Each structure stands twice: as C-alpha cells, then as structure tokens.
Amino acid sequence: MNTGQRSLLGNLNRGLILVLTLTGLLMDGYQGSVLPCTFAVIVWLWLPLCTRIEANILNRVGANLGHSSS
C-alpha cells in the first residue's frame, strides 16, 4: 500500500467515524452540546494533520524571522 492509498484510507475512516458520531448525536435530538461535541470530534479526528500544518507554519515563520534578523 503506497502513501496515497494509506492517506485515502485514513481519510475515509475519519469520515466514517465523523458521520457515525454526528448521526448518534443528532438522533438524540438537537441540543446545545451537539455543536461543541462536533467540533471536538473533528479536531480529534484530524489532529495529526492539524499538528503537521501547525508545525509547517511555525517552521516557516521561524525561518522567516531568522532570515529577517540577519
């Protein structure tokens, strides 16, 4: 299995978990807690990707700050 297939499979699994979670939350009827719980699930599912993006941003900002102080 190559990296692209692994990434696709991971995203499909995350999507399935998200759909099942939202279905379970909404089957109980809409409540105020549905929205924060939904955001928590989304962040938890895509945490590795978010962490990579944040690290890339911090590396670029750090590299830019390092070049501008020279």
C-alpha positions in Angstrom: 0.0 0.0 0.0 1.5 3.3 -1.0 1.3 6.6 0.8 -1.6 8.0 -1.3 -3.7 4.9 -0.6 -2.9 4.9 3.1 -3.8 8.6 3.2 -7.1 8.0 1.4 -8.0 5.1 3.6 -7.3 7.2 6.7 -9.5 10.0 5.5 -12.3 7.6 4.6 -12.1 6.1 8.1 -12.1 9.6 9.7 -15.1 10.5 7.6 -17.0 7.4 8.6 -16.3 8.0 12.3 -17.5 11.6 11.9 -20.7 10.6 10.1 -21.5 7.9 12.7 -20.7 10.3 15.6 -22.9 13.1 14.1 -25.7 10.6 13.4 -25.6 9.4 17.0 -25.6 12.9 18.4 -28.5 14.1 16.2 -30.6 11.0 16.8 -31.0 12.1 20.4 -32.4 15.5 19.1 -30.6 18.7 18.7 -29.2 20.0 22.0 -26.7 22.8 22.7 -24.0 20.3 23.4 -24.1 18.9 19.8 -22.0 21.8 18.3 -19.1 21.7 20.8 -19.0 17.9 20.6 -19.0 18.0 16.8 -16.0 20.4 16.8 -14.2 18.2 19.4 -14.7 15.2 17.2 -13.5 17.0 14.1 -10.3 18.2 15.9 -9.7 14.8 17.4 -10.1 13.0 14.1 -7.8 15.4 12.1 -5.4 16.1 14.9 -2.3 14.5 13.2 -3.0 16.6 10.1 -3.6 19.8 12.1 -0.4 19.2 14.0 1.6 18.8 10.8 0.1 22.0 9.4 0.9 23.9 12.6 4.5 22.6 12.6 5.0 23.7 9.0 3.6 27.1 9.7 5.8 27.5 12.8 8.9 26.3 10.9 8.2 28.8 8.1 7.6 31.7 10.5 10.7 30.8 12.4 12.8 30.5 9.2 11.4 33.9 8.0 12.2 35.5 11.4 15.7 34.0 11.3 16.4 35.5 7.9 15.0 38.9 8.7 17.2 39.4 11.8 20.4 38.9 9.9 
